[in-house]
Amino acid sequence: MSAVVVLIEIEHDGDASRVSLVSREALTFARGLGDPVYALVLGPTSPGVVEDCREQGVAAIFECPDEELSAYSGAAWAVALGAVVDAAGDVAAVVAGGTAHGNEVLAHLAARRDLPMAANVVGLVGSEPFEVERQVVGGSAIERTLLAGGTPVVSVAGHAVDPEPAPTPGGAAVLPFSAPIEEKDLRARVVRSQTRDGGDTSGLTSARIIVGAGRGAGGPDGFESVDALAARLGGAVGVSRVVTSLGWRPHHEQVGQTGSRVSPDVYIACGISGSIQHWAGMSSSKTIIAVNTDAEAPMVTKANYAVVGDMHEVLPAVLEQLGPR
Ligand SMILES: Cc1cc2nc3c(=O)[nH]c(=O)nc-3n(C[C@H](O)[C@H](O)[C@H](O)COP(=O)(O)OP(=O)(O)OC[C@H]3O[C@@H](n4cnc5c(N)ncnc54)[C@H](O)[C@@H]3O)c2cc1C
């Protein structure tokens, strides 16, 4: 079989660094496309990253430790990725997680090499011809895309795939190499990044369970049981735009077209009507549960499960049933 090359994004937790969740999902997806799987890591590779790659069945890690590449640059990272593709020889596909960076790097690579690309893929339909399903319109529709005329380049939508360990761990041999970066490739590069106070949405976008709340919360004091349920389930709180516009909760918790796009395993929408703009941000959730007083609310009619009732009665009752952790 032909090789698959995967761009890896790293998550830093204090001094430790690991392969990010979306990259582990991309690696799991990549294993279904070809063998061996090669990973590209920009910047120095840590033991945690090697361990995660081994668990995901990666045969070799191309490590590009150049200092200038450890900060993000879409064009330069694409040059490094192209160099790995050349080194890998016969390549069935090039893959990355469907993050802003992953999509941008793949777009650079596809444009430079005239390769067919699909972003936010959720599944493989067939490899000959190479056809995928991908999320469009903020996840509210699925499109089938045929990629022909060159090595397919695909990004994998967040949480579309469970990051399963490989049946057999990979060798994960670290192969240092130097990418042929030129000054012009670094014309756009990150020189400084700073997380806004309270602006970190990573907890929301990576959460497996989200308890969503809308105008039905009734006011800034109406979130006690929403917060408690999210904490009890080990999840995060997401809210509608009405809630942030009224100043009941901060903007970084907003889900939707102008907020975060989320794909948790379970989204519990409490007092949220289900406007198209909110739906665009959470419709790719695996299971949607609505809690709403209106049996005709779009969120109720579209959800997998619904409880028609007052969230201020339903959530405390659920918490009581669950008991302390
Ligand atoms: C350009 C644009 C971008 C937008 N982007 C976003 C976005 O990113 N995210 C977003 O969310 N919206 C967005 N909106 C706003 C969107 O159109 C809706 O106005 C908004 O989502 C409605 O929020 P809501 O469901 O909380 O409120 P409402 O539509 O007022 O619904 C409240 C719901 O709560 C129910 N309810 C009331 N009391 C209770 C109770 N005690 N218990 C249980 N249920 C109760 C009601 O039956 C109702 O269904 C955008 C709009 C525009 C024009």
The ligand as a MOL file (V3000), in Angstrom:
LIG
                    3D

  0  0  0     0  0            999 V3000
M  V30 BEGIN CTAB
M  V30 COUNTS 53 58 0 0 0
M  V30 BEGIN ATOM
M  V30 1 C -25.6330 37.3160 11.5420 0
M  V30 2 C -26.1350 36.5910 12.7640 0
M  V30 3 C -25.2800 35.7670 13.4380 0
M  V30 4 C -25.7260 35.0740 14.5770 0
M  V30 5 N -24.8630 34.2310 15.2200 0
M  V30 6 C -25.3370 33.4980 16.2600 0
M  V30 7 C -24.4930 32.5570 16.9290 0
M  V30 8 O -23.3010 32.4160 16.6200 0
M  V30 9 N -25.0140 31.8380 17.9350 0
M  V30 10 C -26.3370 31.9570 18.3480 0
M  V30 11 O -26.7340 31.2690 19.2760 0
M  V30 12 N -27.1320 32.8480 17.7310 0
M  V30 13 C -26.6730 33.6190 16.7260 0
M  V30 14 N -27.4880 34.5430 16.1570 0
M  V30 15 C -28.7900 34.8260 16.8070 0
M  V30 16 C -29.8850 33.8320 16.4570 0
M  V30 17 O -30.5470 34.2610 15.2870 0
M  V30 18 C -30.9290 33.7330 17.5970 0
M  V30 19 O -31.4200 35.0140 17.8590 0
M  V30 20 C -30.3790 33.1340 18.8850 0
M  V30 21 O -29.6680 31.9530 18.6350 0
M  V30 22 C -31.5420 32.8290 19.8230 0
M  V30 23 O -31.0290 32.4810 21.0790 0
M  V30 24 P -31.9100 31.6110 22.0880 0
M  V30 25 O -32.2610 30.3240 21.4450 0
M  V30 26 O -31.1750 31.5750 23.3750 0
M  V30 27 O -33.1850 32.5260 22.3440 0
M  V30 28 P -34.6590 32.3980 21.8320 0
M  V30 29 O -34.7300 32.2580 20.3610 0
M  V30 30 O -35.4000 33.5280 22.4490 0
M  V30 31 O -35.1740 31.0170 22.4420 0
M  V30 32 C -35.3180 30.7720 23.7920 0
M  V30 33 C -35.8810 29.3460 23.9450 0
M  V30 34 O -35.9340 29.0380 25.3070 0
M  V30 35 C -37.1610 28.3470 25.5580 0
M  V30 36 N -37.4440 28.5720 26.9750 0
M  V30 37 C -37.8600 29.7120 27.5900 0
M  V30 38 N -37.9390 29.5190 28.9290 0
M  V30 39 C -37.5300 28.2510 29.1550 0
M  V30 40 C -37.3510 27.4820 30.3380 0
M  V30 41 N -37.5850 27.9910 31.5650 0
M  V30 42 N -36.9420 26.2130 30.2120 0
M  V30 43 C -36.6840 25.6720 29.0000 0
M  V30 44 N -36.8420 26.3660 27.8480 0
M  V30 45 C -37.2360 27.6470 27.9300 0
M  V30 46 C -38.1540 28.9460 24.6120 0
M  V30 47 O -39.2050 28.0420 24.3570 0
M  V30 48 C -37.2760 29.1700 23.3680 0
M  V30 49 O -37.2910 28.0190 22.5300 0
M  V30 50 C -27.0660 35.2460 15.0310 0
M  V30 51 C -27.9230 36.0730 14.3230 0
M  V30 52 C -27.4670 36.7520 13.2070 0
M  V30 53 C -28.4250 37.6360 12.4530 0
M  V30 END ATOM
M  V30 BEGIN BOND
M  V30 1 1 1 2
M  V30 2 1 2 3
M  V30 3 2 2 52
M  V30 4 2 3 4
M  V30 5 1 4 5
M  V30 6 1 4 50
M  V30 7 2 5 6
M  V30 8 1 6 7
M  V30 9 1 6 13
M  V30 10 2 7 8
M  V30 11 1 7 9
M  V30 12 1 9 10
M  V30 13 2 10 11
M  V30 14 1 10 12
M  V30 15 2 12 13
M  V30 16 1 13 14
M  V30 17 1 14 15
M  V30 18 1 14 50
M  V30 19 1 15 16
M  V30 20 1 16 17
M  V30 21 1 16 18
M  V30 22 1 18 19
M  V30 23 1 18 20
M  V30 24 1 20 21
M  V30 25 1 20 22
M  V30 26 1 22 23
M  V30 27 1 23 24
M  V30 28 2 24 25
M  V30 29 1 24 26
M  V30 30 1 24 27
M  V30 31 1 27 28
M  V30 32 2 28 29
M  V30 33 1 28 30
M  V30 34 1 28 31
M  V30 35 1 31 32
M  V30 36 1 32 33
M  V30 37 1 33 34
M  V30 38 1 33 48
M  V30 39 1 34 35
M  V30 40 1 35 36
M  V30 41 1 35 46
M  V30 42 1 36 37
M  V30 43 1 36 45
M  V30 44 2 37 38
M  V30 45 1 38 39
M  V30 46 1 39 40
M  V30 47 2 39 45
M  V30 48 1 40 41
M  V30 49 2 40 42
M  V30 50 1 42 43
M  V30 51 2 43 44
M  V30 52 1 44 45
M  V30 53 1 46 47
M  V30 54 1 46 48
M  V30 55 1 48 49
M  V30 56 2 50 51
M  V30 57 1 51 52
M  V30 58 1 52 53
M  V30 END BOND
M  V30 END CTAB
M  END
